Amino acid sequence: MITILVVDDNQRDLLFLCEILNKKGYNTLAFNSCELALAAAEEHNPDLILLDIEMTRINGLEAWRQIKQKESLKEIPVIFLTASTETNKKLEGLKLGAVDYITKPFEKEELLARVKTHLDLFILNKTLNEQSNELKIKSKENSVLNEKYNAINEELLNSKAKNKETEKRYKSIFKNTNTIMLVIDPDSGIIIDANKAAIKFYGYSYKEICKLNINQINILKNKDIIQEIYHANDGNKSIFYFKHKLSNNKIRDVEVYCSKILLGDKGLLLSIILDITERKEAEQALIKNERLLQKISDNYPNSYISIIEKDLKIGFCAGQEFKKLGLNPKDYIGLSLDQIFGEDTPFVKYNYLKAFKREMCSF
């Protein structure tokens, strides 16, 4: 709810203002002294202040100066209330930074119209500032990528740079880096630029690849690709895992880093692509081997089976004998030899270190 702080030492005027504003749906805070009003303003942070210029002790103009000195209050719009017809006093208030003045006796419709106008302007300005801050925050979040991406982004893709020198430097590094890069139109999904590394990786000529839509490379369903692109365009996501099809129809697993860039007046997506096919294959092989080892261990009679890592910690542990003793072999994974063998640890370490040197040992 919108809150309006009303300050006037004339009790009749104060009640009249609050009644009109409350009926219109505003929340009002009413005070007949500037001292009390200043304290309330700091506590409640109102959206608008109606302030009588001619008051006893601290007058409205002095109160306004004190409001402007406080960081939390200085952006709040103030409308001066005055019974004076002197132009100089009205001008003095406006020169100090008041957004408007209302002359007594009050005309209800005029009062409400002026209040609404300045509230709308204040809320609009506040909203724009908040959106600007959100964009700055998102921009910072999007910058948290790997070191290579940050260096390229920092060096080349300054979204505010529109001069020819920056674009020339961008094109030079973009074209010649060994990292695979594509520039995509987020609205259509069309690839509008590709560097030498991308041309070599995908197996197309420059003219061919720049005629393609991203859904002709990415084997994800078209609607899912567009959804992912818009997530990146909104700044909600920057890292993706896809399967990309090369010109020879081979499929490669890729890790894609996306960032919004501005070239000229056009907002585009820069995609930095890492081929992780071998890594994915190694991960799958490791999972397969671990499952096989687990199956052998679970079915090998009278067994205690473990894998000792080079840091002399347990990397894998299984076997029927553990279960016979009511032990869970997984509880031992990650433990050091010292935690398991106690005073016998030096002897055990000696033998395992021999094994790591490919020397025969048993104990």
Buried (B, 14 or more C-beta within 10 A) or exposed (E): EBBBBBBBBBEEBBEBBBEBBEEBEBBBBBBBBBEEBBEBBEEEEBBBBBBBBBBEEBBBBEBBEBBBEEEEBEEBBBBBBBEBEEEEBBEBBEEBEBBBBBBBEBEEEEBBEBBBBBBEEBEEEEEEEEEEEEEEEBEEEBEEBEEEBEEBBEEBBBBEBEEEEBBEBBBEBBBEBEBBBBBBBBEEBBBBBBBBBBBEBBEBEBEEBBEBBBBBBBEBEEEEBBEBBBBBBEBEEBEBEBBBBEBEEEEBBBBBBBBBBBBEEEBBBBBBBBBBBEEBEEEEEEEEEEEEBBEEBBEBEEBBBBEBEEEBBBEBBBBBBBEEEEBEBEEBBEEBBBEBEEEEBEEBBEEBEEEEEEEEEEE
